Amino acid sequence: MRTKRLAEGHGRTLAWLFELRGIADYGESRHVPGEQARQAIDAAGEFLGACRDLIAKKGLDLPE
């Protein structure tokens, strides 16, 4: 994100996903609601899509 190869929004998404992961792993008194989990799955898919596009733009192959 700092390299400007991915949109700034992806950096915020990645930070949010990391926070949710911490809640899911260690949040004894907090839990991730189902709707927020669905949003996280969608956001992760968008992030991975952007990474795939960047890799393809660089002319690199993704492993199967």
Biopython code that builds the backbone (N, CA, C, O; Angstrom):
import numpy as np
from Bio.PDB.StructureBuilder import StructureBuilder

atoms = [
    (1, "MET", "N", (0.818, -1.168, 0.000)),
    (1, "MET", "CA", (0.000, 0.000, 0.000)),
    (1, "MET", "C", (0.877, 1.252, 0.000)),
    (1, "MET", "O", (0.572, 2.235, -0.676)),
    (2, "ARG", "N", (1.952, 1.206, 0.753)),
    (2, "ARG", "CA", (2.841, 2.363, 0.767)),
    (2, "ARG", "C", (3.541, 2.539, -0.573)),
    (2, "ARG", "O", (3.958, 3.643, -0.924)),
    (3, "THR", "N", (3.666, 1.462, -1.309)),
    (3, "THR", "CA", (4.317, 1.542, -2.620)),
    (3, "THR", "C", (3.353, 2.043, -3.684)),
    (3, "THR", "O", (3.758, 2.278, -4.822)),
    (4, "LYS", "N", (2.095, 2.207, -3.332)),
    (4, "LYS", "CA", (1.034, 2.670, -4.234)),
    (4, "LYS", "C", (0.685, 1.630, -5.307)),
    (4, "LYS", "O", (0.025, 1.951, -6.296)),
    (5, "ARG", "N", (1.130, 0.390, -5.107)),
    (5, "ARG", "CA", (0.793, -0.660, -6.066)),
    (5, "ARG", "C", (-0.626, -1.162, -5.859)),
    (5, "ARG", "O", (-1.264, -1.658, -6.788)),
    (6, "LEU", "N", (-1.110, -1.029, -4.642)),
    (6, "LEU", "CA", (-2.490, -1.361, -4.315)),
    (6, "LEU", "C", (-3.164, -0.113, -3.757)),
    (6, "LEU", "O", (-2.499, 0.755, -3.192)),
    (7, "ALA", "N", (-4.456, -0.023, -3.912)),
    (7, "ALA", "CA", (-5.206, 1.135, -3.421)),
    (7, "ALA", "C", (-5.103, 1.239, -1.896)),
    (7, "ALA", "O", (-4.983, 0.230, -1.201)),
    (8, "GLU", "N", (-5.152, 2.470, -1.393)),
    (8, "GLU", "CA", (-5.084, 2.697, 0.054)),
    (8, "GLU", "C", (-6.176, 1.943, 0.797)),
    (8, "GLU", "O", (-5.971, 1.481, 1.920)),
    (9, "GLY", "N", (-7.330, 1.823, 0.166)),
    (9, "GLY", "CA", (-8.440, 1.109, 0.797)),
    (9, "GLY", "C", (-8.084, -0.325, 1.140)),
    (9, "GLY", "O", (-8.593, -0.880, 2.113)),
    (10, "HIS", "N", (-7.216, -0.924, 0.348)),
    (10, "HIS", "CA", (-6.805, -2.301, 0.632)),
    (10, "HIS", "C", (-5.969, -2.368, 1.905)),
    (10, "HIS", "O", (-6.029, -3.358, 2.634)),
    (11, "GLY", "N", (-5.202, -1.335, 2.173)),
    (11, "GLY", "CA", (-4.438, -1.289, 3.420)),
    (11, "GLY", "C", (-5.350, -1.224, 4.627)),
    (11, "GLY", "O", (-5.125, -1.907, 5.626)),
    (12, "ARG", "N", (-6.382, -0.398, 4.531)),
    (12, "ARG", "CA", (-7.355, -0.304, 5.636)),
    (12, "ARG", "C", (-8.093, -1.625, 5.802)),
    (12, "ARG", "O", (-8.348, -2.068, 6.923)),
    (13, "THR", "N", (-8.434, -2.250, 4.682)),
    (13, "THR", "CA", (-9.127, -3.542, 4.741)),
    (13, "THR", "C", (-8.253, -4.583, 5.422)),
    (13, "THR", "O", (-8.728, -5.337, 6.271)),
    (14, "LEU", "N", (-6.980, -4.626, 5.056)),
    (14, "LEU", "CA", (-6.077, -5.602, 5.644)),
    (14, "LEU", "C", (-5.928, -5.382, 7.152)),
    (14, "LEU", "O", (-5.888, -6.346, 7.916)),
    (15, "ALA", "N", (-5.848, -4.131, 7.581)),
    (15, "ALA", "CA", (-5.761, -3.824, 9.014)),
    (15, "ALA", "C", (-7.031, -4.254, 9.737)),
    (15, "ALA", "O", (-6.966, -4.795, 10.841)),
    (16, "TRP", "N", (-8.193, -4.016, 9.116)),
    (16, "TRP", "CA", (-9.476, -4.412, 9.703)),
    (16, "TRP", "C", (-9.574, -5.933, 9.812)),
    (16, "TRP", "O", (-10.018, -6.458, 10.834)),
    (17, "LEU", "N", (-9.161, -6.633, 8.767)),
    (17, "LEU", "CA", (-9.188, -8.093, 8.801)),
    (17, "LEU", "C", (-8.261, -8.636, 9.882)),
    (17, "LEU", "O", (-8.590, -9.615, 10.552)),
    (18, "PHE", "N", (-7.106, -8.002, 10.052)),
    (18, "PHE", "CA", (-6.178, -8.418, 11.093)),
    (18, "PHE", "C", (-6.795, -8.226, 12.481)),
    (18, "PHE", "O", (-6.635, -9.066, 13.366)),
    (19, "GLU", "N", (-7.497, -7.115, 12.653)),
    (19, "GLU", "CA", (-8.178, -6.855, 13.932)),
    (19, "GLU", "C", (-9.253, -7.914, 14.193)),
    (19, "GLU", "O", (-9.360, -8.428, 15.306)),
    (20, "LEU", "N", (-10.039, -8.238, 13.181)),
    (20, "LEU", "CA", (-11.077, -9.258, 13.343)),
    (20, "LEU", "C", (-10.483, -10.615, 13.661)),
    (20, "LEU", "O", (-11.031, -11.374, 14.459)),
    (21, "ARG", "N", (-9.351, -10.918, 13.026)),
    (21, "ARG", "CA", (-8.696, -12.189, 13.310)),
    (21, "ARG", "C", (-8.286, -12.278, 14.770)),
    (21, "ARG", "O", (-8.416, -13.330, 15.396)),
    (22, "GLY", "N", (-7.789, -11.170, 15.311)),
    (22, "GLY", "CA", (-7.417, -11.135, 16.715)),
    (22, "GLY", "C", (-8.612, -11.356, 17.625)),
    (22, "GLY", "O", (-8.512, -12.068, 18.624)),
    (23, "ILE", "N", (-9.738, -10.752, 17.286)),
    (23, "ILE", "CA", (-10.965, -10.948, 18.068)),
    (23, "ILE", "C", (-11.394, -12.407, 17.977)),
    (23, "ILE", "O", (-11.751, -13.019, 18.983)),
    (24, "ALA", "N", (-11.358, -12.955, 16.778)),
    (24, "ALA", "CA", (-11.785, -14.351, 16.592)),
    (24, "ALA", "C", (-10.868, -15.308, 17.340)),
    (24, "ALA", "O", (-11.335, -16.296, 17.905)),
    (25, "ASP", "N", (-9.562, -15.025, 17.350)),
    (25, "ASP", "CA", (-8.607, -15.923, 18.003)),
    (25, "ASP", "C", (-8.567, -15.753, 19.509)),
    (25, "ASP", "O", (-8.458, -16.740, 20.237)),
    (26, "TYR", "N", (-8.652, -14.512, 19.995)),
    (26, "TYR", "CA", (-8.396, -14.257, 21.409)),
    (26, "TYR", "C", (-9.514, -13.531, 22.141)),
    (26, "TYR", "O", (-9.401, -13.289, 23.343)),
    (27, "GLY", "N", (-10.582, -13.181, 21.453)),
    (27, "GLY", "CA", (-11.638, -12.379, 22.054)),
    (27, "GLY", "C", (-12.574, -13.191, 22.931)),
    (27, "GLY", "O", (-13.648, -13.608, 22.498)),
    (28, "GLU", "N", (-12.159, -13.406, 24.152)),
    (28, "GLU", "CA", (-12.974, -14.200, 25.062)),
    (28, "GLU", "C", (-14.312, -13.539, 25.363)),
    (28, "GLU", "O", (-15.323, -14.221, 25.535)),
    (29, "SER", "N", (-14.316, -12.206, 25.428)),
    (29, "SER", "CA", (-15.569, -11.514, 25.738)),
    (29, "SER", "C", (-16.181, -10.853, 24.510)),
    (29, "SER", "O", (-17.307, -10.359, 24.578)),
    (30, "ARG", "N", (-15.468, -10.833, 23.394)),
    (30, "ARG", "CA", (-15.971, -10.250, 22.149)),
    (30, "ARG", "C", (-15.983, -11.320, 21.068)),
    (30, "ARG", "O", (-15.114, -12.190, 21.022)),
    (31, "HIS", "N", (-16.969, -11.240, 20.213)),
    (31, "HIS", "CA", (-17.073, -12.176, 19.100)),
    (31, "HIS", "C", (-17.377, -11.393, 17.830)),
    (31, "HIS", "O", (-17.918, -10.289, 17.884)),
    (32, "VAL", "N", (-17.028, -11.972, 16.698)),
    (32, "VAL", "CA", (-17.300, -11.350, 15.406)),
    (32, "VAL", "C", (-18.702, -11.789, 14.976)),
    (32, "VAL", "O", (-18.942, -12.980, 14.778)),
    (33, "PRO", "N", (-19.632, -10.834, 14.829)),
    (33, "PRO", "CA", (-20.989, -11.186, 14.394)),
    (33, "PRO", "C", (-20.981, -11.773, 12.980)),
    (33, "PRO", "O", (-20.080, -11.497, 12.188)),
    (34, "GLY", "N", (-21.983, -12.576, 12.681)),
    (34, "GLY", "CA", (-22.076, -13.241, 11.388)),
    (34, "GLY", "C", (-22.017, -12.292, 10.208)),
    (34, "GLY", "O", (-21.313, -12.564, 9.236)),
    (35, "GLU", "N", (-22.745, -11.178, 10.271)),
    (35, "GLU", "CA", (-22.754, -10.232, 9.157)),
    (35, "GLU", "C", (-21.370, -9.631, 8.941)),
    (35, "GLU", "O", (-20.942, -9.444, 7.802)),
    (36, "GLN", "N", (-20.680, -9.331, 10.018)),
    (36, "GLN", "CA", (-19.334, -8.774, 9.903)),
    (36, "GLN", "C", (-18.371, -9.829, 9.341)),
    (36, "GLN", "O", (-17.456, -9.500, 8.586)),
    (37, "ALA", "N", (-18.578, -11.077, 9.708)),
    (37, "ALA", "CA", (-17.756, -12.159, 9.160)),
    (37, "ALA", "C", (-17.980, -12.281, 7.656)),
    (37, "ALA", "O", (-17.024, -12.480, 6.907)),
    (38, "ARG", "N", (-19.220, -12.167, 7.209)),
    (38, "ARG", "CA", (-19.504, -12.212, 5.763)),
    (38, "ARG", "C", (-18.836, -11.042, 5.043)),
    (38, "ARG", "O", (-18.279, -11.210, 3.958)),
    (39, "GLN", "N", (-18.895, -9.860, 5.648)),
    (39, "GLN", "CA", (-18.236, -8.694, 5.056)),
    (39, "GLN", "C", (-16.727, -8.910, 4.975)),
    (39, "GLN", "O", (-16.087, -8.514, 4.001)),
    (40, "ALA", "N", (-16.166, -9.539, 6.002)),
    (40, "ALA", "CA", (-14.726, -9.807, 6.019)),
    (40, "ALA", "C", (-14.346, -10.780, 4.904)),
    (40, "ALA", "O", (-13.312, -10.610, 4.257)),
    (41, "ILE", "N", (-15.162, -11.784, 4.681)),
    (41, "ILE", "CA", (-14.897, -12.748, 3.607)),
    (41, "ILE", "C", (-14.931, -12.046, 2.257)),
    (41, "ILE", "O", (-14.069, -12.285, 1.412)),
    (42, "ASP", "N", (-15.914, -11.186, 2.050)),
    (42, "ASP", "CA", (-16.002, -10.430, 0.793)),
    (42, "ASP", "C", (-14.796, -9.512, 0.624)),
    (42, "ASP", "O", (-14.216, -9.436, -0.459)),
    (43, "ALA", "N", (-14.418, -8.811, 1.701)),
    (43, "ALA", "CA", (-13.287, -7.885, 1.643)),
    (43, "ALA", "C", (-11.988, -8.642, 1.364)),
    (43, "ALA", "O", (-11.144, -8.167, 0.604)),
    (44, "ALA", "N", (-11.828, -9.807, 1.969)),
    (44, "ALA", "CA", (-10.628, -10.609, 1.723)),
    (44, "ALA", "C", (-10.580, -11.055, 0.268)),
    (44, "ALA", "O", (-9.512, -11.064, -0.345)),
    (45, "GLY", "N", (-11.730, -11.425, -0.288)),
    (45, "GLY", "CA", (-11.782, -11.809, -1.697)),
    (45, "GLY", "C", (-11.387, -10.665, -2.615)),
    (45, "GLY", "O", (-10.672, -10.873, -3.595)),
    (46, "GLU", "N", (-11.847, -9.462, -2.305)),
    (46, "GLU", "CA", (-11.484, -8.287, -3.101)),
    (46, "GLU", "C", (-9.979, -8.006, -3.002)),
    (46, "GLU", "O", (-9.335, -7.669, -3.995)),
    (47, "PHE", "N", (-9.435, -8.147, -1.799)),
    (47, "PHE", "CA", (-8.005, -7.936, -1.603)),
    (47, "PHE", "C", (-7.198, -8.959, -2.405)),
    (47, "PHE", "O", (-6.229, -8.605, -3.077)),
    (48, "LEU", "N", (-7.601, -10.217, -2.332)),
    (48, "LEU", "CA", (-6.895, -11.248, -3.098)),
    (48, "LEU", "C", (-7.001, -11.002, -4.596)),
    (48, "LEU", "O", (-6.042, -11.232, -5.333)),
    (49, "GLY", "N", (-8.149, -10.541, -5.045)),
    (49, "GLY", "CA", (-8.316, -10.206, -6.460)),
    (49, "GLY", "C", (-7.361, -9.112, -6.893)),
    (49, "GLY", "O", (-6.771, -9.182, -7.971)),
    (50, "ALA", "N", (-7.210, -8.096, -6.047)),
    (50, "ALA", "CA", (-6.286, -7.002, -6.358)),
    (50, "ALA", "C", (-4.846, -7.516, -6.391)),
    (50, "ALA", "O", (-4.050, -7.088, -7.228)),
    (51, "CYS", "N", (-4.517, -8.424, -5.490)),
    (51, "CYS", "CA", (-3.168, -9.012, -5.487)),
    (51, "CYS", "C", (-2.942, -9.837, -6.747)),
    (51, "CYS", "O", (-1.870, -9.773, -7.349)),
    (52, "ARG", "N", (-3.948, -10.612, -7.148)),
    (52, "ARG", "CA", (-3.824, -11.397, -8.381)),
    (52, "ARG", "C", (-3.621, -10.489, -9.587)),
    (52, "ARG", "O", (-2.798, -10.773, -10.458)),
    (53, "ASP", "N", (-4.378, -9.394, -9.632)),
    (53, "ASP", "CA", (-4.233, -8.441, -10.739)),
    (53, "ASP", "C", (-2.822, -7.852, -10.769)),
    (53, "ASP", "O", (-2.230, -7.709, -11.839)),
    (54, "LEU", "N", (-2.292, -7.517, -9.610)),
    (54, "LEU", "CA", (-0.946, -6.954, -9.530)),
    (54, "LEU", "C", (0.089, -7.970, -10.004)),
    (54, "LEU", "O", (1.016, -7.624, -10.736)),
    (55, "ILE", "N", (-0.069, -9.208, -9.589)),
    (55, "ILE", "CA", (0.857, -10.262, -9.996)),
    (55, "ILE", "C", (0.790, -10.471, -11.508)),
    (55, "ILE", "O", (1.820, -10.614, -12.168)),
    (56, "ALA", "N", (-0.418, -10.488, -12.048)),
    (56, "ALA", "CA", (-0.585, -10.662, -13.488)),
    (56, "ALA", "C", (0.023, -9.481, -14.250)),
    (56, "ALA", "O", (0.634, -9.659, -15.304)),
    (57, "LYS", "N", (-0.153, -8.274, -13.705)),
    (57, "LYS", "CA", (0.388, -7.079, -14.349)),
    (57, "LYS", "C", (1.910, -7.131, -14.405)),
    (57, "LYS", "O", (2.525, -6.602, -15.332)),
    (58, "LYS", "N", (2.509, -7.768, -13.413)),
    (58, "LYS", "CA", (3.965, -7.915, -13.376)),
    (58, "LYS", "C", (4.432, -9.048, -14.291)),
    (58, "LYS", "O", (5.634, -9.246, -14.469)),
    (59, "GLY", "N", (3.489, -9.789, -14.870)),
    (59, "GLY", "CA", (3.836, -10.875, -15.776)),
    (59, "GLY", "C", (4.286, -12.136, -15.073)),
    (59, "GLY", "O", (4.970, -12.974, -15.661)),
    (60, "LEU", "N", (3.902, -12.272, -13.820)),
    (60, "LEU", "CA", (4.273, -13.451, -13.051)),
    (60, "LEU", "C", (3.130, -14.462, -13.056)),
    (60, "LEU", "O", (1.967, -14.093, -13.223)),
    (61, "ASP", "N", (3.460, -15.713, -12.875)),
    (61, "ASP", "CA", (2.441, -16.761, -12.840)),
    (61, "ASP", "C", (2.103, -17.089, -11.398)),
    (61, "ASP", "O", (2.977, -17.091, -10.531)),
    (62, "LEU", "N", (0.844, -17.364, -11.149)),
    (62, "LEU", "CA", (0.399, -17.827, -9.847)),
    (62, "LEU", "C", (0.456, -19.343, -9.806)),
    (62, "LEU", "O", (0.159, -19.997, -10.806)),
    (63, "PRO", "N", (0.828, -19.908, -8.685)),
    (63, "PRO", "CA", (0.793, -21.372, -8.577)),
    (63, "PRO", "C", (-0.651, -21.843, -8.607)),
    (63, "PRO", "O", (-1.552, -21.142, -8.145)),
    (64, "GLU", "N", (-0.862, -23.004, -9.140)),
    (64, "GLU", "CA", (-2.225, -23.566, -9.213)),
    (64, "GLU", "C", (-2.695, -24.034, -7.875)),
    (64, "GLU", "O", (-3.814, -24.533, -7.753)),
]
sb = StructureBuilder()
sb.init_structure("model")
sb.init_model(0)
sb.init_chain("A")
sb.init_seg("    ")
for serial, (resi, resn, name, xyz) in enumerate(atoms, 1):
    if name == "N":
        sb.init_residue(resn, " ", resi, " ")
    sb.init_atom(name, np.array(xyz, "f"), 0.0, 1.0, " ", f" {name:<3s}", serial, name[0])
structure = sb.get_structure()
